Amino acid sequence: MCPLKSESCVFKNVNGSVILRLYVDDSIVVGKDCRVADLLLEGLEREFETRFLGMEIMRNEKGLHLNQTGRMAQLLEAYNMTEAKPAPIPANCLFLTRPDISYAVNRCSRRVENPTEEDVVSIKRVLRYLRCTEHLGIRFGGSSPTEQLVGFYDANFAGDPQSRRNTTGYVTYYCGGPIIWSIRKQPMVALSTEEAEYIADAECTKELMYLKAFLDEILGKEVTARLHVDNQSALILKNGVLNRRSKHIDVQFHYIHKKVSEGLVKVHYCHSGRQKADIFTKLLPGVKFKTHLSEIVCRELHRNTENCKLGGSVGNYHCV
């Protein structure tokens, strides 16, 4: 197996039927040829002690559904919370298939060195939310999946009360489901919402360009990329138009303008109410949280949701 040019930790065999991804002590094997994949797994198990992450993959004519219901049950049992009262919102780790808890986990992790009683309550609420929503996961496919990278980003202006730094959140979709998401503090204090959005724009674009190069090499064909913004000033700024409020923005954040000019990414405006990355940057009220949630994760039909009244359906899956 040979490493990819775009990612040295990802390997594929000569005909591309099996792909191996390594990262420190984690790995994943995917492919079309089960026989070759099994041989590779057997070889890895002979050389290394292996442990599975507990990801469950279900496929039907409507698409591919990923979740980690078993892993969540183990976690709840480990912390004696199997009988805890379910919580419909995580408030105030973890899983490869649960982007909906990213903001809550990110906030809790900032206090890990000196946690308070309030922080413990917040963590327990996240676990209660997982108990309520253990059926949720990521779905790929559906009625009209698109082989196009679609990115959404958002920034919470001066959201940290101590440092007044902004929080960048973004999520990227491919074939109908989210494949990567991130929450992080911006490296500086922005002086305007325009600047905060433009910094987030650049971060999301860099991720899109990496994913585009990676998929181009894996698939052997060019993948297009599209970015959705909900800030009109940032939308104008990507064309390289500067005004007295935006001249001070560092040159590095004009990266997006360069990529748009090269035709590698297309930028589109979306209404704030449809900005899917909103769920990654701030604590949302219940109704708005569930609206965005339904576009990020979904649940398989016939799962029991106990006391959580989560309705609606798409195809053979119910969505929150």
C-alpha positions, 0 to 999 in steps of 0.5 A, spaced: 500 500 500 502 507 498 501 513 501 497 519 498 500 525 496 495 529 499 495 525 506 501 521 508 497 518 513 492 515 508 494 509 504 491 505 498 492 499 494 494 499 487 487 498 484 484 503 490 479 497 492 482 498 500 484 504 504 487 504 510 487 511 515 492 511 520 493 517 526 497 515 532 494 509 535 488 510 531 486 506 524 480 505 520 480 500 514 474 501 508 474 498 501 470 495 496 474 488 496 472 485 503 477 479 502 483 484 501 480 488 507 479 482 512 487 480 510 489 487 512 485 487 518 488 480 520 495 482 519 494 488 523 491 484 529 497 480 529 502 485 529 498 490 534 493 490 540 486 492 537 480 495 540 474 497 536 470 504 537 464 501 537 461 504 530 455 501 528 453 502 520 447 501 517 445 501 510 438 500 506 436 503 499 435 510 502 442 511 504 448 509 510 447 511 517 452 511 522 451 511 530 455 509 536 449 507 540 453 501 544 459 506 546 454 511 549 451 505 553 457 503 555 459 510 557 452 511 561 453 505 565 461 507 567 458 513 570 452 510 573 447 514 569 443 509 565 437 511 569 438 518 569 432 523 567 433 524 559 435 531 557 432 534 550 438 539 549 445 538 551 446 545 554 450 550 557 469 526 548 466 524 544 463 521 538 465 520 531 458 520 529 455 526 534 457 533 531 450 535 535 454 535 542 460 538 540 459 545 542 457 543 549 463 538 550 468 544 547 465 549 553 466 543 558 473 542 556 475 549 557 474 548 565 477 541 565 483 543 569 479 547 575 472 544 574 466 547 579 460 544 581 456 547 575 461 544 570 460 537 573 452 539 572 453 541 565 457 534 564 452 530 567 447 534 562 451 532 556 450 525 558 443 525 560 442 528 553 446 522 550 441 517 554 435 521 551 438 521 543 442 515 543 439 513 537 442 519 533 447 518 528 450 521 521 446 519 515 449 519 508 445 518 501 438 520 501 433 522 495 438 527 492 445 526 495 451 530 491 458 529 490 460 536 492 463 539 498 458 544 501 461 548 507 457 552 512 461 556 517 459 561 523 463 566 528 460 568 535 463 575 536 466 576 542 463 570 545 468 569 551 467 573 556 474 573 559 478 574 553 473 577 548 476 572 543 471 569 538 469 562 536 469 559 529 465 553 528 464 550 521 461 543 518 462 540 511 458 536 508 459 530 502 454 526 499 448 528 504 452 528 511 457 531 515 464 529 514 468 534 518 466 539 523 470 544 528 469 549 534 475 553 536 477 560 539 480 565 534 487 566 535 486 574 536 480 579 538 476 581 532 474 588 532 468 587 528 463 582 526 465 582 519 472 581 521 470 575 525 466 572 520 472 573 515 477 569 519 472 563 520 471 564 512 478 563 511 479 557 516 473 553 513 476 555 506 483 551 508 479 545 510 475 545 504 481 545 500 484 540 503 478 535 503 478 537 495 485 535 494 484 529 498 477 526 495 480 528 488 486 523 489 481 518 492 476 518 487 480 520 481 476 525 479 475 533 481 470 535 486 467 541 486 466 546 493 461 551 495 461 555 501 455 558 505 456 565 508 450 569 512 454 575 513 453 580 507 460 584 509 464 577 509 460 576 502 462 582 499 469 582 502 471 575 499 471 579 492 477 583 495 473 589 496 476 593 502 473 599 506 475 603 512 472 598 517 476 592 513 483 595 511 486 592 518 484 585 517 491 581 516 493 579 509 493 571 511 485 572 511 485 574 504 486 567 502 478 566 501 479 571 496 485 568 492 481 561 492 475 564 489 479 568 484 482 561 482 475 558 481 476 552 486 471 554 491 464 558 490 461 562 495 453 563 496 449 567 501 444 563 506 439 566 511 442 566 518 436 562 520 439 556 515 446 557 517 447 550 519 454 552 523 450 556 528 449 550 532 457 550 533 458 557 536 453 558 541 448 556 546 441 556 542 434 556 544 430 549 544 426 550 537 432 553 534 437 547 536 432 542 534 431 545 527 439 545 526 439 538 529 435 535 524 440 537 518 446 535 522 444 528 525 438 523 524 435 517 527 433 510 524 426 509 524 422 505 530 428 507 535 425 509 542 426 516 544 423 515 551 421 522 554 424 526 548 418 528 543 422 529 537 418 528 531 418 528 523 421 524 518 425 523 512 425 517 508 426 511 512 429 515 517 426 519 523 429 526 524 429 530 530 
